[in-house]
Every structure is written in structure tokens, then in C-alpha cells.
Amino acid sequence: MASCCRGLELHELYSRFDEDLNAPFGYTIPRDRVVVIPDSEYKAAQERQTAQRVAGLEARRAERLSVVDQLEKQIDELQPSQ
């Protein structure tokens, strides 16, 4: 079973520090839950996360390139004609 499935701790949903601050008095929040999912789901989730990261990096790169282009235009405008 270990070869076909992976265990994921659900730290994305909450952290131990946040639990202590957000739990109402007298209530406890379960900790360290593990969810077992098939490898195919794990790989699909990893691919989605990678695609999101790549898209974010490409957007940041495009934004920075546009800033560089704007700065180059401003430099050209400020330099005296030669």
C-alpha cells in the first residue's frame, strides 16, 4: 500500500500556532491528521502546483521586463541626442 499511496499532513489547512489562537475556550482542534491518497492524485496535485508556480514566475518575469523596457525608454528620452 505504501507504494501506491502517499500520506500528506494537512499543514496547509492550519498550523499548530494558529490552532492555539483560534480555538474557542473548552474546545480542542485535532492535530497531525494524515490523508492517504493514490499516487496518481498526488502526482496530479504536484503538477497543478508546479504549473501554478511556473505561471506566477512567468507573470513576474513579464512584469519586470515591461519595467525594464519603460526604464530604457525613459533613459533614451533623457539622454541628449548624439
C-alpha positions as CSV (number, residue, x, y, z in Angstrom):
1,M,0.0,0.0,0.0
2,A,2.9,2.4,0.7
3,S,4.0,2.1,-2.9
4,C,0.6,3.2,-4.4
5,C,-0.4,5.9,-1.9
6,R,1.2,8.8,-0.2
7,G,0.4,10.4,3.2
8,L,0.0,14.2,3.4
9,E,-0.1,16.1,6.6
10,L,-2.7,18.8,6.4
11,H,-0.5,21.7,7.5
12,E,-1.9,23.8,4.7
13,L,-5.2,24.0,6.4
14,Y,-3.9,25.1,9.8
15,S,-0.7,25.3,11.8
16,R,-0.2,24.4,15.4
17,F,0.5,28.1,16.3
18,D,-2.8,29.2,14.7
19,E,-4.7,26.5,16.4
20,D,-3.9,27.7,19.9
21,L,-5.0,31.2,19.0
22,N,-8.2,30.3,17.1
23,A,-9.7,27.5,19.2
24,P,-12.7,28.6,21.4
25,F,-12.2,28.0,25.1
26,G,-13.0,24.4,26.1
27,Y,-12.6,23.1,22.5
28,T,-9.7,21.3,21.0
29,I,-8.7,21.0,17.4
30,P,-7.3,17.7,16.2
31,R,-3.7,17.7,15.2
32,D,-1.4,15.9,12.8
33,R,-4.1,14.3,10.6
34,V,-2.8,12.3,7.7
35,V,-4.7,11.7,4.5
36,V,-3.8,8.8,2.2
37,I,-4.3,9.4,-1.5
38,P,-3.3,7.4,-4.6
39,D,-0.1,8.3,-6.3
40,S,-2.0,9.5,-9.4
41,E,-3.8,12.1,-7.3
42,Y,-0.5,13.1,-5.6
43,K,1.2,13.5,-9.0
44,A,-1.7,15.4,-10.4
45,A,-1.6,17.8,-7.4
46,Q,2.1,18.2,-7.8
47,E,1.7,19.0,-11.5
48,R,-1.0,21.6,-10.8
49,Q,1.1,23.2,-8.1
50,T,4.1,23.3,-10.4
51,A,2.0,24.8,-13.2
52,Q,0.8,27.5,-10.9
53,R,4.3,28.3,-9.8
54,V,5.5,28.5,-13.4
55,A,2.6,30.7,-14.4
56,G,3.4,33.0,-11.4
57,L,7.1,33.2,-12.3
58,E,6.3,33.9,-15.9
59,A,3.9,36.7,-15.0
60,R,6.5,38.2,-12.6
61,R,9.2,37.9,-15.4
62,A,6.9,39.7,-17.9
63,E,6.1,42.4,-15.4
64,R,9.8,43.0,-14.7
65,L,10.6,43.0,-18.4
66,S,8.0,45.7,-19.0
67,V,9.5,47.8,-16.2
68,V,13.0,47.4,-17.8
69,D,11.5,48.5,-21.2
70,Q,9.9,51.5,-19.6
71,L,13.2,52.5,-17.9
72,E,15.1,52.1,-21.1
73,K,12.6,54.4,-22.9
74,Q,13.0,57.0,-20.1
75,I,16.8,56.8,-20.3
76,D,16.6,57.3,-24.1
77,E,14.4,60.3,-23.7
78,L,16.6,61.9,-21.1
79,Q,19.9,61.3,-22.9
80,P,20.8,64.1,-25.3
81,S,20.7,63.3,-29.0
82,Q,24.2,62.4,-30.3
